[in-house]
Structure formats: structure tokens, C-alpha cells
Amino acid sequence: MENNKSSRKVILFPGTVERLFNEAKSLAELNRYHDANELFEQALLLEEGDEVSLSVFAYSLYETKSYERAKEICEDILAKGPNMYFEVMELYLTICMQLRQFKQVEKIIQSLLDEDIIPSDEIDKFTRLKKLNAEIAENQEAHLLQTTIDEDDDDFDAHLFLQLTVQQQLLQIHEMTDINIRPFVEELKIIIETESVHPFIQSLLLILLVEQQVNIPIALAKFNHMDTINPAQLELPTKLPQFQEVMVHITEMLEQDPTMLEAVNHLVAKHAIVLYPFEWSGYNSEDVANSYVNFVKTMFGEILEAHDELEDFLQKLEYMTDLQR
């Protein structure tokens, strides 16, 4: 090949471009991603790549954390309406998550669901992934507008609260966050001790009492556990011993993958609230950490072995933290 930039004359020996693409793919198969990427870029200066070559290039870029370029290549492939559309789309979504474009991932998955593009056996996984991205995006943006309840208002009624939907209960709890709740502690105690109350609502009200160090015995039952607790003697969920043990294991496992780490941390913190104050009683902390990592890996598209009892329990917790149901 002879390249003269001034005259833009390019003379190619027969098979040059094909050889470059083939060599690049071979290097990628050998995990020599940086070398592969250089050859792919050279080849693309001369000719548009075929779908398979571009797909390998996108994956190779992903492996070298060249996420912006990998996203561009995926968009080029998707614009052509490839036969490998769904496979490329999965990689594209993963890249967007690495770029922390969680809102975009949520919108794309919703479009895929609306257009009925996702295979039936993948719908549950993508629905969970959409929900996870929506939650992380909301946490990133989070400047929640809260109404304030008058601190002198002692008309709070437990029985009226119990007649509200879970979403309405959640809104009322948000409104209590920055006020003195002591005038209606007994009403909150009634709600927390009511077994039919959603476990997430029980926990949020209990956290309010813990934060204000309310000294009152509460008979709490949830997740087949029952105990009499005192908020004045409790730590917050993230300060409890098993939560901290689980987080240490997860951080050690995912310190090289900050995006996966953030997603797992999000789930663990959310589930710790719904379990509060009983934590993952009966399960080993290291096993809990491993199950959370596997659970989120399935959301990222990895195919793992069948779920064990603990992972099924985590799925149950995830279902229960969806207060929009």
C-alpha cells in the first residue's frame, strides 16, 4: 500500500483490506486488544467493515475501556440494521452503562420492549435492567422536592395512614424526614407493628425513629423474623455489622469494575433497608456478596448457572423494593 496524503492517491495490493481485518480479528481472539484496535482503525480508513468485523472491533474497544469509540462503532452497526442487531444492542447498552448514561439505557430498553424486539426469554432480565438504570439515574439527579409538615401538627393518624396506597405512604414518610416526629411516635409504633404493612414502609418509619433516637419498645415482625427492638439502641442500616462485611467482600471483588460496583452497591443498600434491622440473617456474608455480584451480572447480560436459594431470595427482595407495583 502506498499512501500520498497530498494527492490522496492510494494504491492497494489485492486483499490488503481483507488481510487487515482478518489479522485484527485474530489479534482480538488472542486477547491482544490494543494491537487489534490499531489494525481495525487502519482497515477502516480504507474501507467500511463488514458486520462481523465491526462487532469484533466494538468488543475489542470495550475490552480496552475505549467506551466512546466502542459506542460509535456499535451505532454504525445498528444504523445498518444488522442480522446481529440484538447481540450488538446488548453490547451497546453495556457500554452506555460504563459511560454512566443510565437514563439513556432506560429509554432504549423501554423502546425495545415497546417494539417487541427482545426475545421472550430475555424480557424479565431487560425489565430488571431497565428498572436498575432508572433508579441509578434518579439517584444521580436526586434533588427531591419535599413538602414540609408543620412541626406542631399532632393530627397524624395511623389508621388513616394504613388506608393509603404504598406510594402515598411513601410520600408521607418523605414529608416527615426533617420534622420532629415525637408528637406522633405512638402512631408510628402502631404502623411499624402492623404485619400487613409493606416491609419497606416499616423500615423507613423505623429509620425515622432511629435518627431521632426515640426510646420506645417496638415488636417488629418481617421475613419470618420477630423481635422487640428499641430505635434508641439501633444503628442505621449501613452501620450494621453484616452490611459492612458484605460491602467489604463486594468491593474486593469489583474494585476493577466501578460501574458494576456501583450497580451492586445500589442493590445492597436498597435491600438492606427493606430487611432492616434483621439484615441477611441466616446467610453467610461472603455468600451474600457473591450472590449480589451474580445477580447484577445477569442484568448486564452474562449467562450464569441456575439460581440458588439465596439468589432467589435476592430476587424476592428486589421485587419488594419496587414500590410502583
Helices and strands as residue ranges (DSSP letters): E 2-4, E 9-11, H 16-29, H 33-46, H 51-63, H 67-79, H 85-98, H 102-114, G 120-122, H 123-141, H 158-162, H 166-176, G 182-184, H 185-193, H 199-211, E 218-222, E 225-229, G 231-233, G 237-239, H 241-254, H 258-275, H 285-299, H 309-320
